[in-house]
């Protein structure tokens, strides 16, 4: 963060990144990733590889927004395939940036912030892709999709604060598996089109049923992890207090579906929600690597929650528009203040190129 001390920077320099290991599919993909990493030129820094993967995801959003930004109208059949290809490229680049760093002897603690910071942004980009291709124009379902994708990664990052290890799998299921599921959904949408998108079971869209089942499993998984690393419910509540603020944030996200301009600006709302979540997660990553305490109170999410409920209270298009613009400006400022400045401080302290 902008207020990183010399001790914080030294802690970040000495931080040892540990995970719970590879999944079955990770191990199967590893030879392919190692081969890809071997082709990367030395001039390409590991951080540039990480950022390129994020840009692949942004390309999907640019293509989608060209056709529709309300998640309500079908896009051309090539769009799901394009999004699947971009996600596969992003997945590959995300997997080989660390290997490239080790190959070129340029591993650094900054890599974790860059890698996981980009991952936290990827989460809301996945939301946009799934919501558009499966026409989750109904705002509540779009926001529920966002919660499903965002909640586990934040829980894993919070768990890392107490255990020193980032959980990368549960029973051999991790990020790679989820990414392949999304890629599969894109191919199915391309093959079956409206037949799959509007398929109904007992009068409900199958995609909605699947969505809410996944949300239930995601919430159960998060509660399980909190109890797993705690001595009972009381200890879990004490340890994981920051997740209470995240829950309030998610409630505000759901209520953001009541905004007047939401149907017209669905993508904007998802991006604002996702960037605030990303900011919260990145600050947590910095605290983990700097060995700093985490606090329940977070001014950024409080500002967001107040802004959303103020919009709903006044129920006025003009007021709502200016508040959303204000939240966006606040978000950009806080992202620069906390994340961008921290990156440059670390670059300077570690004396490494970006």
C-alpha positions in Angstrom: 0.0 0.0 0.0 1.0 3.6 -0.2 1.9 3.5 3.5 4.2 0.4 3.2 7.0 0.7 5.7 10.6 -0.5 5.4 9.6 -3.5 7.7 6.6 -4.3 5.4 8.8 -4.3 2.3 11.4 -6.5 4.0 8.7 -8.9 5.0 7.4 -8.9 1.4 10.9 -9.5 0.2 11.3 -12.6 2.4 7.9 -13.9 1.9 7.8 -17.6 0.8 4.8 -18.5 -1.4 3.3 -21.9 -0.4 0.2 -23.7 -1.8 -1.7 -26.8 -1.1 -0.4 -28.4 -4.4 -1.5 -29.3 -7.9 -4.8 -30.9 -8.9 -5.0 -34.0 -11.1 -5.7 -31.9 -14.2 -2.8 -29.5 -13.2 -0.4 -32.4 -13.3 -1.7 -33.5 -16.7 -1.4 -30.0 -18.1 2.0 -29.3 -16.5 4.2 -30.8 -19.4 2.3 -28.5 -21.8 2.8 -25.5 -19.6 6.5 -26.3 -19.2 6.9 -26.5 -22.9 5.1 -23.2 -23.5 7.3 -21.5 -20.9 10.4 -22.7 -22.6 9.5 -20.7 -25.7 9.2 -17.4 -23.9 12.0 -14.9 -24.7 14.1 -13.6 -21.9 13.2 -10.0 -22.8 9.6 -10.8 -21.8 9.5 -10.4 -18.0 7.3 -12.7 -15.9 5.1 -9.7 -14.9 4.5 -8.9 -18.5 3.3 -12.5 -19.1 0.9 -12.2 -16.2 -0.6 -8.9 -17.5 -0.8 -10.3 -21.0 -3.1 -13.1 -19.7 -5.3 -10.5 -18.1 -5.5 -8.6 -21.4 -6.7 -11.8 -23.2 -9.7 -11.7 -20.8 -10.3 -8.0 -21.5 -10.4 -8.8 -25.3 -13.4 -11.1 -24.6 -15.2 -8.2 -22.9 -14.4 -5.8 -25.7 -15.9 -8.2 -28.2 -18.9 -8.9 -26.1 -19.6 -5.2 -25.4 -19.5 -4.5 -29.2 -22.7 -6.5 -29.5 -24.5 -6.1 -26.2 -23.8 -4.7 -22.7 -27.1 -5.7 -21.1 -26.6 -9.5 -21.1 -30.1 -9.7 -22.7 -29.5 -10.2 -26.5 -27.8 -13.2 -28.2 -24.3 -12.6 -29.6 -23.0 -14.2 -32.8 -22.1 -17.9 -32.5 -18.4 -17.2 -32.9 -18.3 -15.1 -29.7 -18.5 -18.0 -27.2 -15.7 -19.8 -29.1 -13.6 -16.6 -29.1 -14.2 -16.2 -25.3 -13.2 -19.9 -24.7 -10.0 -19.4 -26.7 -9.1 -16.2 -24.8 -9.8 -18.0 -21.5 -7.6 -20.9 -22.5 -4.8 -18.5 -23.4 -5.3 -16.6 -20.1 -5.1 -19.9 -18.2 -1.9 -20.9 -20.0 -0.2 -17.5 -19.4 -1.3 -17.6 -15.8 0.3 -21.0 -15.4 3.6 -20.3 -17.1 4.5 -16.9 -15.7 6.0 -18.5 -12.6 7.8 -21.1 -14.6 9.2 -18.4 -16.8 10.4 -16.5 -13.7 12.2 -19.6 -12.5 13.6 -20.3 -15.9 15.1 -16.8 -16.1 16.0 -16.6 -12.4 13.7 -13.6 -11.9 11.3 -14.9 -9.3 10.2 -12.3 -6.8 7.5 -11.7 -4.1 5.9 -9.2 -6.5 4.9 -12.1 -8.7 2.3 -13.2 -6.1 0.7 -9.8 -6.0 0.7 -9.5 -9.8 -0.5 -13.1 -10.4 -3.3 -13.1 -7.7 -4.2 -9.5 -8.3 -4.9 -10.3 -11.9 -6.8 -13.5 -10.8 -9.1 -11.3 -8.7 -9.9 -9.2 -11.8 -10.4 -12.3 -13.9 -13.2 -13.3 -11.6 -15.5 -10.5 -12.7 -14.5 -10.9 -16.3 -15.7 -14.6 -16.1 -19.0 -13.2 -14.8 -19.4 -11.0 -17.9 -18.7 -13.8 -20.3 -21.0 -16.3 -18.6 -23.8 -13.7 -18.1 -23.7 -12.6 -21.7 -23.4 -16.0 -23.4 -26.2 -17.5 -21.2 -28.3 -14.3 -21.3 -28.5 -13.7 -17.6 -30.0 -10.3 -18.3 -32.0 -10.7 -15.1 -29.8 -8.6 -12.9 -30.2 -10.7 -9.8 -28.9 -13.8 -11.6 -26.0 -11.9 -13.0 -25.0 -10.6 -9.5 -25.5 -14.1 -8.0 -23.1 -15.4 -10.8 -20.6 -12.8 -9.7 -20.9 -13.8 -6.0 -20.4 -17.4 -7.0 -17.1 -16.6 -8.8 -15.8 -14.1 -6.3 -16.5 -15.6 -2.9 -14.1 -18.7 -3.0 -11.0 -16.8 -4.0 -11.4 -14.2 -1.3 -12.0 -17.0 1.3 -8.8 -18.8 0.1 -6.8 -15.6 0.4 -8.2 -14.9 3.9 -7.4 -18.5 4.9 -3.8 -17.9 3.7 -3.5 -15.2 6.3 -3.9 -17.7 9.1 -2.2 -20.8 7.6 0.6 -19.3 5.5 -0.6 -21.5 2.5 -2.9 -20.5 -0.3 -5.4 -23.2 -0.9 -5.3 -24.2 -4.6 -7.6 -27.2 -4.4 -10.2 -29.1 -2.5 -10.4 -32.8 -3.2 -8.5 -32.4 -6.4 -10.7 -29.6 -7.7 -9.2 -26.2 -8.2 -9.0 -23.1 -10.4 -8.0 -25.1 -13.5 -11.0 -27.3 -13.3 -13.4 -24.3 -12.9 -11.8 -22.7 -15.9 -12.3 -25.8 -18.1 -15.9 -25.9 -16.9 -16.4 -22.3 -18.2 -14.6 -23.2 -21.4 -16.9 -26.2 -21.8 -20.0 -24.0 -21.2 -18.8 -21.7 -24.0 -18.4 -24.6 -26.5 -21.8 -26.0 -25.5 -23.4 -22.6 -26.0 -21.8 -22.5 -29.5 -23.0 -26.0 -30.4 -26.5 -26.0 -29.0 -27.3 -22.2 -29.0 -30.8 -21.3 -27.7 -31.8 -24.9 -27.1 -29.3 -25.0 -24.2 -29.6 -21.4 -23.1 -33.4 -21.5 -22.7 -33.7 -25.2 -21.8 -36.3 -25.5 -19.0 -36.7 -28.1 -16.3 -39.9 -28.0 -14.2 -40.6 -24.6 -15.5 -37.2 -23.1 -14.6 -34.3 -22.4 -16.9 -31.7 -25.2 -16.4 -28.9 -22.6 -16.3 -30.5 -20.8 -13.3 -30.9 -24.1 -11.5 -27.3 -25.0 -12.1 -26.2 -21.5 -11.0 -28.0 -21.6 -7.7 -26.8 -25.2 -6.9 -23.2 -24.0 -7.5 -23.8 -20.9 -5.3 -25.0 -23.2 -2.5 -21.9 -25.4 -2.8 -19.7 -22.3 -2.9 -21.2 -20.9 0.3 -21.0 -24.3 2.0 -17.3 -24.6 0.9 -16.5 -21.2 2.3 -18.1 -22.1 5.7 -16.3 -25.5 5.7 -12.9 -23.8 5.2 -13.6 -21.3 7.9 -14.4 -24.0 10.4 -11.6 -26.2 9.2 -8.9 -23.7 10.3 -10.7 -22.7 13.5 -11.4 -24.1 16.9 -15.1 -24.0 16.8 -17.7 -21.5 15.5 -16.8 -18.7 17.9 -13.1 -18.8 16.9 -14.1 -18.9 13.2 -16.3 -15.8 13.6 -13.4 -14.0 15.4 -10.9 -15.0 12.8 -13.0 -14.4 9.7 -14.6 -11.1 10.7 -13.5 -9.4 7.4 -15.8 -11.8 5.5 -18.7 -10.2 7.3 -17.9 -7.0 5.5 -17.7 -9.0 2.2 -21.1 -10.4 2.9 -22.5 -6.9 3.4 -20.8 -6.0 0.1 -22.5 -8.9 -1.7 -25.9 -7.8 -0.2 -25.2 -4.4 -1.7 -24.3 -6.0 -5.0 -27.7 -7.8 -5.0 -29.5 -4.6 -4.2 -27.6 -2.9 -7.1 -29.9 -4.9 -9.3 -32.6 -2.5 -8.2 -30.8 0.5 -9.7 -32.9 2.4 -12.4 -30.2 2.3 -15.0 -29.1 -1.3 -14.3 -30.7 -2.9 -17.4 -29.0 -0.4 -19.6 -25.6 -0.5 -17.8 -25.4 -4.1 -16.6 -21.8 -4.5 -17.6 -20.8 -1.2 -15.9 -22.3 -2.4 -12.6 -20.6 -5.8 -12.8 -17.3 -4.0 -13.5 -17.7 -1.6 -10.6 -18.6 -4.5 -8.3 -15.7 -6.6 -9.5 -13.1 -3.8 -9.2 -14.2 -3.1 -5.6 -13.9 -6.8 -4.8 -10.5 -7.0 -6.6 -9.3 -4.0 -4.5 -10.4 -5.7 -1.3 -8.7 -8.9 -2.3 -5.4 -7.2 -3.4 -5.2 -5.3 -0.1 -5.6 -8.7 1.7 -2.8 -10.2 -0.5 -0.5 -7.3 0.4 -1.3 -7.7 4.1 -0.5 -11.4 3.8 2.9 -10.9 2.2 3.8 -8.0 4.4 2.8 -9.9 7.6 0.4 -7.1 8.5 -2.7 -7.5 10.6 -6.1 -7.3 8.8 -9.0 -5.3 10.0 -12.7 -5.6 9.7 -13.3 -2.0 8.8 -12.6 -1.1 5.2 -13.5 2.4 4.0 -13.6 1.4 0.3 -16.4 -1.2 0.7 -18.2 1.1 3.2 -18.2 3.8 0.6 -19.5 1.4 -2.0 -22.3 0.1 0.2 -23.4 3.7 1.1 -23.3 4.7 -2.5 -25.5 1.8 -3.7 -28.1 2.2 -1.0 -28.2 6.0 -1.5 -29.0 5.4 -5.2 -31.8 3.1 -4.3 -33.2 5.4 -1.6 -33.4 8.5 -3.9 -34.7 6.4 -6.8 -33.6 9.2 -9.2 -31.8 8.6 -12.5 -29.7 11.7 -12.3 -28.6 11.2 -8.7 -27.9 7.6 -9.5 -25.7 8.4 -12.5 -23.6 10.9 -10.5 -23.1 8.5 -7.6 -22.0 5.8 -10.0 -19.5 8.2 -11.6 -18.3 9.2 -8.1 -17.9 5.6 -7.1 -15.9 4.9 -10.3 -13.6 7.9 -9.6 -13.1 6.8 -6.0 -12.4 3.3 -7.1 -9.7 4.4 -9.6 -8.1 6.6 -7.0 -8.1 4.0 -4.3 -6.8 1.3 -6.7 -3.9 3.6 -7.5 -3.3 4.6 -3.9 -3.2 1.0 -2.6 -2.2 -1.3 -5.4 -0.4 0.6 -8.1 1.8 2.5 -5.7 2.6 -0.7 -3.8 3.7 -2.4 -7.0 6.1 0.5 -7.8 7.4 0.6 -4.2 8.2 -3.1 -4.4 9.8 -2.7 -7.8 12.0 0.0 -6.5 12.8 -1.9 -3.2 13.6 -5.2 -5.0 15.4 -3.4 -7.8 13.7 -5.4 -10.5 12.1 -4.3 -13.9 8.4 -4.6 -14.4 
